Amino acid sequence: MNFKNVMSIKENIHHIKALLPEHVTLVAVSKTKPVEDLLEAYQAGQRIFGENKIQEMVSKYETMPKDIQWHMIGHVQKNKVKYMAPFVSLIHGVDNFKLLEEINKQAQNNHRTIDCLIQIKIATEDSKFGMTPSDATSLLQSDEFSKLKNIRITGLMGMATFTEYENQIKAEFTYLKTVFDKFKIQNSEFKILSMGMSGDYPLAITCGSTMIRIGSSIFGNRNYS
Ligand SMILES: *Cc1c(COP(=O)(O)O)cnc(C)c1O
């Protein structure tokens, strides 16, 4: 039996929130889900939504209430940054300088500063994006980076390997937390460590996560067909 599909979206949100420490922020990952489902979450008090496709996020932004914070959690294509630049509140998956440059340019065009997280590759799978800690360090210390005035790097994001071996997931989260703590010393704006999804968020919180991205445990399984 899958209780997650029996309980309502509202109950799922209340259930997850009841167990969250105060310093952990919940991002409701609503990718592929219809606006009615998002509205149910909204009515349950949820105000932060995560999407992984820019076009889908833009169309949901246009129909949903305007006090929502929209997070882009997927891999970002440079040529589409302009569509979300007017409203996106946090971009989780930044993993190269060219992308940051484009986000900065589009933020400037919209007279705003856009918050971003650098994605660090912690998983063993090739399919997962992200920078190495040393590449991220070089980027943050570069002259080119210091010239980008319309972006703010507020932390790191990572995705653990999809595996049943909890020890491996734990090691990957712990590693990311160590990297985060090091970066934090040099960057006063670092405050967000985005790690943890439906399958592994309790462990991520134990390992120091401050932001979890939960999809299926709120909205039920996704149907990609
Ligand atoms: C889809 C997705 C999630 C949510 O996954 P669930 O397992 O459904 O909670 C979290 N983070 C990223 C980057 C995703 O693409």
The ligand as a MOL file (V3000), in Angstrom:
LIG
                    3D

  0  0  0     0  0            999 V3000
M  V30 BEGIN CTAB
M  V30 COUNTS 15 15 0 0 0
M  V30 BEGIN ATOM
M  V30 1 C 12.1670 15.9300 -9.3400 0
M  V30 2 C 13.2020 16.5250 -8.4660 0
M  V30 3 C 13.0360 16.5280 -7.0710 0
M  V30 4 C 11.8630 15.8890 -6.3670 0
M  V30 5 O 11.9140 14.5010 -6.4520 0
M  V30 6 P 10.9680 13.5520 -5.5590 0
M  V30 7 O 11.7180 12.2970 -5.4500 0
M  V30 8 O 9.6830 13.4030 -6.3000 0
M  V30 9 O 10.7690 14.2210 -4.2460 0
M  V30 10 C 14.0200 17.1520 -6.3140 0
M  V30 11 N 15.1060 17.7290 -6.8810 0
M  V30 12 C 15.2880 17.7300 -8.2120 0
M  V30 13 C 16.4970 18.3930 -8.7600 0
M  V30 14 C 14.3570 17.1300 -9.0540 0
M  V30 15 O 14.5690 17.1370 -10.3710 0
M  V30 END ATOM
M  V30 BEGIN BOND
M  V30 1 1 1 2
M  V30 2 1 2 3
M  V30 3 2 2 14
M  V30 4 1 3 4
M  V30 5 2 3 10
M  V30 6 1 4 5
M  V30 7 1 5 6
M  V30 8 2 6 7
M  V30 9 1 6 8
M  V30 10 1 6 9
M  V30 11 1 10 11
M  V30 12 2 11 12
M  V30 13 1 12 13
M  V30 14 1 12 14
M  V30 15 1 14 15
M  V30 END BOND
M  V30 END CTAB
M  END
